[in-house]
Amino acid sequence: MVEYRIDRRSGVATYVQIVQQTKQALRLGLLEPGDKLPTAREVVEATAINPNTVLKAYRELEREGLVEARRGLGTFVRRSLGTAPAESPLHGELDAWAGRARAAGLDREDVAALFTAVLDRHFSDQHSQGDLS
C-alpha cells in the first residue's frame, strides 16, 4: 500500500502531491491493477490533511481513468503506468548516483535541478533519439 508524504513547504497543492505520488507508485509497479488505495480516513490519520483534499485527489485519479471508487469498498487501481519497476537495475544505478550527489554536498534542490536539466536534454522535443550529443 502506498504511504503519502506531504511536503507543506513545496508550494505544490496537497491534492496534487497525492496524485503525483500515486502516479509514481503506478509507474514503479508499487501499485498494480486491483490494489486498494488507502481510505481517506487512513490518509488523514497519517498526514493530518483535510479529508476533502484526499477525496479531491482520488476524484482526479478517477477522472484520469487510473482508479475507480467502489461504493462501500474503497478506491481501487484500474490500470498501471508502470514501465520502470522499482527493482530494475536502473533504479539501483540512480539510487547510487543520488547517494554520491548527497555525499558531494548537493542538497535535494540541487539534485532535482541537475536531474531535471539532464531529463530536459534527453527527453526534449527538440532532440531526436539519435541526436543527444
Beta strands, then each sheet from edge to edge (+ up, - down):
strand 1: 67-70
strand 2: 74-77
sheet 1: 1+ 2-
end
